[in-house]
Amino acid sequence: MIKKVDHISIVVKDLNEGLKTFESILGIKSSDVHEVPDQGIKAAMIKVGALEIELIEPTNTESGVAKFLEKKGEGVHHICFEVDDVDKELGSLAAQGVELIDKQGRKGLAGKIGFLHPKSTRGVLIELAQKV
């Protein structure tokens, strides 16, 4: 079951420049920059009230984020919803015919994560995250 919106992710060409922009606009400092090698990104979170804005920069030209940036440019990449059990939610959604990117949860910056394919969500990439 969806608990809340956890974060909204924005892909940027240059994370440092992106952070300067959003920190200036929001008047809020970001978290430390984290590298997530298996996703081919580096990322930082900016806490805004009850949710976070995640800025991501591709570090691998073959990653899905790099391909997204090349095709669509900078902008909203995905919306992440917090759930109690990622694996349970992915299984339930698969049983309903939802196309998944991840059949099982995996480690991510937001905890244990899993992605739904945009083909099943009207073109929106959706991430599910379980805080661990």
C-alpha positions in Angstrom: 0.0 0.0 0.0 1.3 3.5 -0.9 2.1 5.5 2.2 3.2 8.8 0.8 5.2 10.5 -1.9 8.8 10.0 -0.9 10.6 12.1 -3.5 10.5 13.6 -7.0 13.6 13.0 -9.0 15.0 15.5 -11.5 17.7 14.5 -14.0 20.4 17.2 -14.6 23.4 17.4 -16.9 25.6 18.7 -14.0 24.7 17.8 -10.4 26.8 20.7 -8.9 25.1 23.3 -11.1 21.7 21.7 -10.6 22.2 21.9 -6.8 23.2 25.5 -7.0 20.0 26.3 -8.9 17.6 24.4 -6.6 19.3 25.4 -3.4 19.1 29.0 -4.4 15.4 28.8 -5.5 14.3 26.8 -2.5 16.6 28.4 0.1 17.4 24.9 1.4 20.8 23.0 1.4 21.0 19.5 0.0 22.3 16.3 1.5 25.7 15.0 0.7 26.2 13.8 -2.9 26.1 10.0 -3.2 27.3 7.8 -6.0 25.1 4.8 -6.9 27.3 2.8 -9.3 24.8 0.0 -10.1 22.4 2.7 -11.4 25.1 4.8 -13.1 24.3 8.0 -11.2 25.3 10.4 -8.6 22.6 12.0 -6.6 21.7 14.4 -3.8 18.5 15.0 -1.9 16.9 18.4 -0.9 14.3 18.0 1.9 11.3 20.1 1.3 8.7 19.7 4.0 7.5 16.1 4.1 9.2 15.1 0.8 12.5 15.4 -1.0 13.6 16.5 -4.4 16.3 14.2 -5.7 18.7 15.6 -8.3 20.5 12.9 -10.4 23.3 13.1 -12.9 24.3 10.1 -15.0 27.8 8.8 -14.5 27.6 6.1 -17.1 26.7 6.9 -20.7 24.9 3.5 -21.1 22.7 4.0 -18.0 18.9 4.4 -18.3 19.3 7.9 -16.8 21.9 8.9 -19.4 19.6 7.7 -22.2 16.7 9.6 -20.6 18.7 12.8 -20.5 19.9 12.4 -24.1 16.4 11.8 -25.4 14.3 14.1 -23.2 16.8 16.6 -21.7 16.8 17.8 -18.1 13.6 17.6 -16.1 11.4 15.3 -14.0 12.7 11.7 -14.2 10.4 9.8 -11.8 8.1 10.0 -8.8 8.9 7.8 -5.8 6.2 6.4 -3.4 7.1 5.0 0.0 5.6 1.5 0.7 5.9 -0.9 3.6 7.1 -3.9 1.5 8.6 -3.3 -2.0 8.6 -7.0 -2.9 5.0 -7.5 -1.9 3.9 -4.4 -3.9 5.8 -5.5 -7.0 4.3 -8.9 -6.8 0.8 -7.5 -6.4 1.2 -5.1 -9.3 2.7 -7.8 -11.5 -0.4 -10.0 -10.7 -2.6 -7.1 -11.9 -0.7 -7.0 -15.2 1.5 -3.9 -14.5 4.7 -4.1 -16.4 7.7 -3.9 -14.1 11.3 -2.9 -14.5 12.3 -4.6 -11.3 10.7 -8.0 -10.5 12.2 -7.8 -6.9 13.4 -4.9 -4.8 17.0 -3.9 -4.9 19.3 -1.5 -2.9 18.9 2.2 -3.8 19.5 5.6 -2.4 15.9 5.7 -1.0 16.2 2.2 0.7 15.0 -0.9 -1.0 13.5 0.1 -4.3 11.7 -1.2 -7.4 10.6 0.6 -10.6 7.4 0.2 -12.6 7.7 0.6 -16.3 6.3 3.8 -17.8 4.3 1.8 -20.4 2.0 0.7 -17.5 1.7 4.1 -15.9 0.8 6.5 -18.7 4.4 7.4 -19.4 5.4 8.2 -15.8 8.4 6.3 -14.3 7.4 5.3 -10.8 9.7 4.1 -8.1 8.6 2.3 -5.0 10.8 2.6 -1.9 10.9 0.8 1.4 12.8 2.5 4.2 15.3 0.0 5.6 
